[in-house]
Amino acid sequence: MRIPTAIKLHKASKTLELHYGPEEQYRLDAEFLRVHSPSAEVRGHGNPILQHGKLGVGLSGVEPVGQYALKLIFDDGHDSGLYSWDYLYQLARDHDRLWAEYLAELERAGKSRDPDESVVRLLL
């Protein structure tokens, strides 16, 4: 299990900074964390629900949960996912691949990151 040695919430840049020692640091933006929430709302009890329209979402708080996880509180009201140490490290380590997969999923579904934008597909 990889436990961060330091955790910093940057509200202005909407990022969570995780340190795993002096040579290993990650910055995860709130949108990425929100769309990869381990909550039932996102995981869908085994049938994941694609999150969209989360561009600009921020983190309003971070709370430790025992010795095993963080509860992230998002400014869109979402606060039900518990991010275990292992899951946070996986998100940090695999960020680029996970983000690319998410963007591809959005495109396939005809959805947008922007909450004020709807994608319209014409069937000609």
C-alpha positions as CSV (number, residue, x, y, z in Angstrom):
1,M,0.0,0.0,0.0
2,R,1.4,3.4,-1.0
3,I,0.4,6.1,1.5
4,P,1.2,9.7,0.6
5,T,3.8,11.5,2.8
6,A,2.0,14.8,2.1
7,I,-1.3,15.9,0.7
8,K,-2.1,19.4,-0.4
9,L,-5.4,20.8,-1.7
10,H,-5.0,23.7,-4.1
11,K,-8.5,25.3,-4.3
12,A,-7.5,28.0,-6.8
13,S,-6.0,25.5,-9.3
14,K,-8.6,22.9,-8.4
15,T,-5.9,20.2,-7.8
16,L,-4.9,17.7,-5.2
17,E,-1.2,17.3,-4.8
18,L,0.1,14.0,-3.5
19,H,3.7,13.4,-2.4
20,Y,5.1,9.9,-2.1
21,G,8.6,11.0,-1.1
22,P,10.9,13.6,-2.5
23,E,11.1,12.1,-6.0
24,E,7.5,11.1,-6.5
25,Q,4.8,13.8,-6.7
26,Y,1.5,14.0,-8.5
27,R,-1.1,16.7,-9.2
28,L,-4.6,15.4,-10.0
29,D,-7.2,17.9,-11.0
30,A,-10.6,17.9,-9.5
31,E,-12.4,17.0,-12.8
32,F,-10.2,13.9,-13.2
33,L,-10.9,12.8,-9.6
34,R,-14.6,13.5,-9.9
35,V,-15.1,11.4,-13.1
36,H,-13.1,8.6,-11.5
37,S,-14.9,8.7,-8.2
38,P,-15.1,5.3,-6.5
39,S,-18.7,6.0,-5.4
40,A,-21.7,4.0,-6.3
41,E,-23.1,7.0,-8.3
42,V,-20.1,6.7,-10.7
43,R,-19.3,3.0,-10.4
44,G,-23.0,2.1,-10.9
45,H,-22.8,-1.1,-8.8
46,G,-20.7,-2.8,-11.4
47,N,-22.2,-0.9,-14.4
48,P,-20.2,2.3,-14.6
49,I,-22.1,5.5,-15.3
50,L,-20.2,7.9,-17.6
51,Q,-19.7,11.2,-15.9
52,H,-19.9,14.3,-18.2
53,G,-20.2,18.0,-17.8
54,K,-17.7,18.1,-15.0
55,L,-15.3,20.7,-16.5
56,G,-14.7,23.3,-13.9
57,V,-15.7,21.3,-10.9
58,G,-13.5,22.0,-7.9
59,L,-12.6,20.4,-4.6
60,S,-14.0,22.2,-1.5
61,G,-12.6,19.8,1.1
62,V,-10.6,16.7,1.9
63,E,-11.2,14.6,5.0
64,P,-9.2,11.6,6.2
65,V,-11.2,8.4,6.7
66,G,-9.4,6.3,9.3
67,Q,-6.0,5.2,8.2
68,Y,-7.0,3.9,4.8
69,A,-8.7,6.6,2.6
70,L,-9.7,10.2,1.8
71,K,-13.1,11.6,1.4
72,L,-13.1,14.2,-1.3
73,I,-15.8,16.9,-1.2
74,F,-16.5,18.4,-4.6
75,D,-18.2,21.8,-5.1
76,D,-20.9,20.1,-7.3
77,G,-22.2,18.4,-4.1
78,H,-20.6,15.0,-4.7
79,D,-19.0,13.6,-1.6
80,S,-19.8,9.9,-1.4
81,G,-16.7,8.3,-2.7
82,L,-13.9,7.0,-0.5
83,Y,-10.6,7.1,-2.2
84,S,-8.4,4.4,-0.7
85,W,-4.6,4.9,-0.6
86,D,-4.2,2.2,-3.2
87,Y,-6.9,3.7,-5.5
88,L,-5.4,7.3,-5.2
89,Y,-1.9,5.9,-6.1
90,Q,-3.4,4.0,-9.1
91,L,-5.1,7.2,-10.3
92,A,-1.9,9.1,-10.0
93,R,0.3,6.5,-11.6
94,D,-2.1,5.8,-14.5
95,H,-3.4,9.3,-15.0
96,D,-2.5,9.7,-18.7
97,R,-4.0,6.4,-19.8
98,L,-7.1,6.8,-17.7
99,W,-7.7,10.4,-18.9
100,A,-7.3,9.3,-22.6
101,E,-9.7,6.5,-22.1
102,Y,-12.2,8.8,-20.4
103,L,-12.0,11.3,-23.3
104,A,-12.5,8.5,-25.8
105,E,-15.5,7.3,-23.9
106,L,-17.0,10.8,-23.9
107,E,-16.5,11.0,-27.6
108,R,-18.1,7.6,-28.3
109,A,-21.1,8.6,-26.1
110,G,-21.5,12.0,-27.7
111,K,-21.0,13.7,-24.4
112,S,-19.0,16.8,-23.4
113,R,-16.8,17.8,-20.5
114,D,-18.5,21.2,-20.6
115,P,-21.8,21.3,-18.5
116,D,-23.1,24.1,-20.8
117,E,-22.6,22.1,-24.1
118,S,-24.6,19.4,-25.7
119,V,-23.2,17.4,-28.5
120,V,-25.6,16.9,-31.4
121,R,-25.1,14.0,-33.9
122,L,-26.7,14.4,-37.2
123,L,-28.0,11.2,-38.9
124,L,-27.8,12.0,-42.6
